């Protein structure tokens, strides 16, 4: 599904092998696939005659786990209660598994309004609530 999304977004079959590399790096996360795609498009628009560096693609870090892990350690210290950690995990799972920005109302319905309110302030640096009523991803 991610391969089809990337190929559709890039609008050219010659990027199919690039899509395969990006899919393996994304590890099933649409968010990461979109970030990689945006980076490639920006490079291509800036230098249309430049060939894509496959070795550079292969050296990309797999997934966003290290970036998020470091930020999560800052936001949720070791002494945080298990129930709050679980609520944060649910919130992050909902946001990161979506193909597009998730409306706040949907997350509130899934988690419950009280649980959502406990988590949203703590995670607002990584996942701010936008004025459009959706949860953004930093």
C-alpha positions in Angstrom: 0.0 0.0 0.0 2.9 2.4 0.8 4.6 1.5 -2.5 1.4 2.4 -4.4 1.1 5.6 -2.5 4.6 6.7 -3.2 4.5 5.8 -6.9 1.2 7.6 -7.2 2.6 10.7 -5.5 5.8 10.7 -7.6 3.7 10.1 -10.8 6.4 8.2 -12.7 7.2 4.5 -12.8 11.0 5.1 -12.9 10.8 5.8 -9.2 9.5 2.3 -8.4 12.9 1.1 -7.2 13.3 4.2 -5.1 9.9 3.5 -3.7 11.0 0.0 -2.7 14.0 1.5 -0.8 11.8 4.1 0.9 9.2 1.5 1.9 11.9 -0.6 3.5 13.2 2.4 5.4 9.7 3.6 6.4 8.9 0.2 8.0 5.1 0.7 7.4 4.9 4.3 8.7 3.2 6.5 6.2 4.5 9.6 8.1 8.1 8.6 7.4 7.3 7.6 3.9 5.8 11.0 3.3 8.8 12.8 4.9 11.2 10.9 2.6 9.0 11.6 -0.4 8.9 15.3 0.4 12.7 15.3 0.7 13.2 13.6 -2.7 10.7 16.0 -4.4 12.4 19.0 -2.9 15.8 17.7 -4.1 14.4 17.0 -7.6 12.7 20.4 -7.8 15.9 22.2 -6.7 18.1 20.3 -9.1 15.9 18.7 -11.9 18.9 17.3 -13.8 20.5 15.7 -10.7 20.3 11.9 -10.5 19.0 10.4 -7.4 21.8 9.0 -5.2 20.8 5.4 -4.4 23.7 5.0 -1.9 22.3 8.1 -0.1 18.9 6.5 0.1 20.3 3.3 1.5 22.1 5.2 4.2 18.9 6.8 5.4 18.0 5.8 9.0 15.3 3.1 9.2 12.1 4.7 10.5 11.7 7.6 12.9 12.3 5.5 16.0 15.5 7.1 17.3 14.2 10.6 16.9 11.0 9.9 18.6 12.7 7.8 21.3 14.9 10.7 22.3 12.0 13.1 22.3 9.8 10.7 24.3 12.5 10.3 26.9 12.4 14.1 27.4 8.6 14.3 27.4 7.9 11.2 29.5 10.5 10.7 32.2 11.2 7.3 33.7 9.0 8.0 36.8 5.9 8.5 34.7 2.9 6.3 35.6 2.2 3.2 33.5 -1.3 4.3 32.8 -0.1 7.7 31.4 2.6 5.9 29.3 -0.2 3.6 27.9 -2.4 6.6 27.1 0.6 8.3 25.3 1.2 5.1 23.4 -2.4 4.9 22.2 -2.3 8.6 21.2 0.9 8.2 19.2 -0.3 4.9 17.6 -3.4 6.6 16.3 -1.6 9.6 14.9 1.4 7.8 13.4 -0.7 5.0 11.8 -3.0 7.5 9.9 -2.4 8.3 6.3 -3.3 12.0 7.0 -3.6 14.4 9.9 -6.2 13.0 12.3 -9.1 15.2 13.5 -9.0 15.9 17.3 -12.6 14.7 17.6 -11.7 11.3 16.3 -8.8 10.8 18.7 -11.1 12.0 21.6 -13.7 9.4 20.5 -11.1 6.6 20.4 -9.3 7.5 23.6 -12.0 9.2 25.6 -12.0 12.9 26.1 -10.4 12.7 29.6 -7.6 10.5 28.5 -7.0 12.7 25.4 -6.8 15.8 27.6 -4.2 14.2 29.9 -2.0 13.3 27.0 -2.3 16.2 24.6 -0.4 18.8 26.7 2.4 16.4 27.3 2.8 15.5 23.7 2.1 18.9 22.2 5.7 19.5 21.2 5.7 16.5 18.8 2.0 16.4 18.0 0.5 19.9 18.4 -3.3 20.4 18.0 -3.8 22.7 15.0 -6.3 25.5 14.6 -7.8 23.4 11.8 -9.0 20.9 14.4 -6.4 18.2 13.4 -3.4 16.9 15.2 -0.2 17.9 13.4 3.1 16.0 13.4 6.4 17.7 13.9 
